[in-house]
Amino acid sequence: MNKGLSRIPALAAGIFLILYIIISVTGYHQYAGWLLMGFFICLALTFRTHEILKGYAYTIMIFSAVSVSMYYPEYLTSIGDFKLASLIVPLLQIIMFGMGAALSWRDFARVLQMPKGVLIGVICQFTIMPFVGYGLTKVFSLEPEIAAGVILVGCSPSGMASNVVAYLARANLALSVTLTAVATLLAPLITPFYMEWLAGEYVAIDFWSMMWDIIKIIVFPVGAGLLFNHFFNHRFKMLKTILPLVSMISIGVIIAIITAAGRDSLLDVGLILIVIVLTHNISGYILGYWLSRALGMPEKDCRTIAIEVGLQNGGLASGLAKAMGKLATVGLAPAVFGPMMNITGSTLGLWWRTKPIPGEEAETEG
């Protein structure tokens, strides 16, 4: 891109930010949200022009949607009599269909090829994050339903974001994809079990109802995606390009809707919740990595497992919060976790990309 043109979004971002500060200080808050949204959109466009920063552009765009949700929640709660929260589960099913369409039966067959890595990865996934989440709710004073949301994030499997970060980090992508697939298919049993055990003191958990919700949100759409990929992928190759874009847009819409629904609660606990979510997320990376090292996994696999543990399927957690009828409270932690993990995950992936793996030549950016 022409250097002069690339400076235009940066200049516009600066103007929007200055106007936002002036408007906020002078008390005209009814206009502040649009200016903040404009700042984030221009900042995202600026990031797109930089090789190192462009991986953060999507997350910055999410912040622009969250800005509207926080300032003008009425636009993202309903349209007439239609409640926008009703879109969450169908959008998640579309995302999960896209995930299934990106998988193949070979991804599951790899379990037999790398059993140790899969076993250690799954154990780390479903021990570290649930118990760290539970521990954080005991350290910090939270409303019971918001605390349950923190635990719900920890009890969810990893999502496709972990595969992208594993690719960025030059980790073991095959192991990453396999772990995501296996953890996703185990979720209908493991997530309700942990929620009933760890979060039952905060909210009422119906094990069988939650299991059925996860099957509807994950298993059926992923299965349909797998079948589609197996039988029809060669006829609809364009979908490989379209589905990831649809998934990214869907995640943004889900986060915006949840933020709008829980805006008042988020204003009360925002800073504390951000600290909790960031601690939860980073603990997953650190404990996943070092536990794998302690169990004798090679460096490449340790990085992969750390990424899989730290990056959770916040979308699934949001859908379950909606199914529980507690989107505005239980759904808050997943809504905060999504953008947060994209920032930390991209940063970790890009940092690891520059660090050579023992026994391999250091690859430099092209």
Summary of the structure (lengths in Angstrom):
residues: 366
radius of gyration: 20.4
end to end distance: 17.6
largest distance: 63.7
contacts: 1327
relative contact order: 0.15
helix: 79%
strand: 2%
